[in-house]
């Protein structure tokens, strides 16, 4: 079947098997390998991307379900050579070690900050609770999101997605 | 208290690695796409013990997108149906005679895409004749137990080895004279490292040159290359193993797995690159597990709380093949460090290992070769003794901890601890926790019928294996090389044999070299994980990167520095003896204005400058570091829990961790390593277990069943540290990778048992799930490793 998906602001039309998972579409068909596959069962969140307004676990979404939708992956967080504050926060606060869970964590964090610009630690932990990190013990991920919240939007960075109706 | 920092190079500098990862531009094995690449998939046994009577692959071979199918018989024709394990046992690559655990590899399919490879697995028909199963290690040696390893000549039981350490007679004498003896059976259940990236490989054979390139999730690329050469008879210089970015290892990626061998055979058979990446269930059900130690601890003490002796009796479940990773001399790893951090007179341990119908492996999961189990045993026994004596567990520990003046200290089982100040670390942890206030709060809560626990553990790690005269893996001595090339313009490339899986070597190793040479870490590129570009060494596991490769990095930099001295002397027209290394430069003694830095010297070393006849020119050097001893990090942990007696739910409210890993190169990274290990420990203590039912079915085969801690189960960690440099390590560092995984589980369990003390609960095994805790409150012991019907 043929699908047309807007991924990171670019439109892709591809012939795919109806059973193809979105994560494999992104990684194997489009070569966007920043999103990772980790568990098959929606538990780990290494595959989190945005579909329209919401973070989804792309290992349990069919590529066909993304037809006509907008997808945002880690590769789309940086705009015009400018890192998202979430990306800066993760590097600044040592919020990553092996880097495998990081893309999914950052996309969920971006969603959280778009909806709760000044989250409490409990809100951050709750928002990230559907995702697993095996390296950091979460402490520095929480600090990274807090850092991003504090460095949010002063110069127009961050928060640019939901305000403009999701992915442009 | 702090050691001097060379040239300001040490400190919490941001990681070089992060720039690619935050942009999604890492390169993990499954990210690799090669032209014409095929995909492999493994057919696995649904049964834990069964004879294979027939395999029919005709339908799978007829699948239009399948390129190759092979079974154990096909591999047998190549001499590859079996491979040696790290423990010098044999493990089936693909089963030929029978399957011995659920999830064992039976056939391999190579197809044009991932999904077709999986489809074709469904088309393979295997006939199994089920056999009786050994699921319970405690029944493995029963008379009449089914013999799992009938492939081994003359094997008539499931016994692997008996091993002992310490002094049995002296220990018996100490126990006989003691006022108090307490004992406890305890299980350290089977766990799994479960890195978020599963294991995989892309194998590519160039049919013209005979070059075999293996992109692989390997913590030990050089050792893997040698083993491939030995097993497959391939010339070692034609093999290149590349470990690209690795999505977490924790020991899981130290061994060689059947899937790797299958990918290699697939590439050689088809003449095209073959990618094999296991799925999560395959990772959990077939790759190396950790622990599975059934232990009995006995501790002897005087009535006033002076610990005299310790005994440990262990039944070790090694699964269907003995594939534990440990230095050859030590079949039970470093378990015999089990006397821990205490000054006692005598100790003895006895370990018996058995085969069961479970996945092979063992040791892996940030455990420092079984020190995790050893620390758990002694720290549980200290708490149980404290309760028996009516003493505060902190007071009992303080009374028995080794004192600073006792170092270097030789333990009753023969370890020589290098350095430590244990009372200072425990005192600091108690200060951070506000220990006295916590006990007052607990007393008030007990009055109100609330169950709050305070658990302590004190651990001594032993890392950086190891002295090559005593420690080897499959005959390969555990020394590691480093190479340092200094370019004419004064930038440098360090090659190391270890392999980062998130530990930040690209940053910290650059800091080490920068500190030795007076360069900026930004001017040093660290190359690792590629056997073509790095010197030989045994890789990253057992927290050995900083203790071994970090030492090699410092020593090779010092070698370069000494070469630079001769060049600097020629530049300054003085004798090398007239120079001193100060402020990151070679400086003329008594004339500080006459000095040359490494960058200037490097250009001169490559120039036409006339050098003494014995000097070759250039500054490049190689070094192999053979550790004189292990290093011994230590720490004091305190865990505060609240337990709901109605549901058995445990909440970790606070966790205080004071670590001493000697000199810290990058405290930010040290802190991150501790954070991660603490989460691992909470996971093992409260939720992670690979259990089996009585029929040998694995009950932890997905993340829906094998529960990992998330951000809401983990508290905000409270850290502290002390610095006691290792006296024998070139920069005084000790290693930190596994300390928290080793030290934290007993703190959690001690805390929960402390909470339940008013209910008379002395011990329950990990994981302390609500059902398990609730059973303990009802006075019932639950086997957490078996679902018995």
Interface residues (C-beta under 8 A of the other chain):
Chain A: X17 X19 X20 X24 X27 X28 X31 X32 X33 X34 X35 X36 X37 X38 X39 X40 X41 X43 X44 X46 X73 X74 X75 X77 X78 X83 X87 X88 X90 X91 X92 X94 X96 X97 X98 X99 X100 X101 X102 X103 X106 X121 X124 X125 X126 X128 X129 X130 X131 X132 X133 X134 X135 X136 X137 X138 X139 X140 X141 X142
Chain B: X14 X15 X17 X18 X19 X20 X21 X22 X23 X24 X25 X26 X27 X28 X30 X31 X33 X114 X115 X194 X195 X196 X197 X198 X245 X246 X247 X248 X250 X279 X280 X281 X501 X502 X503 X504 X668 X669 X671 X672 X674 X675 X676 X677 X678 X679 X680 X702 X703 X704 X708 X710 X711 X712 X714 X716 X717
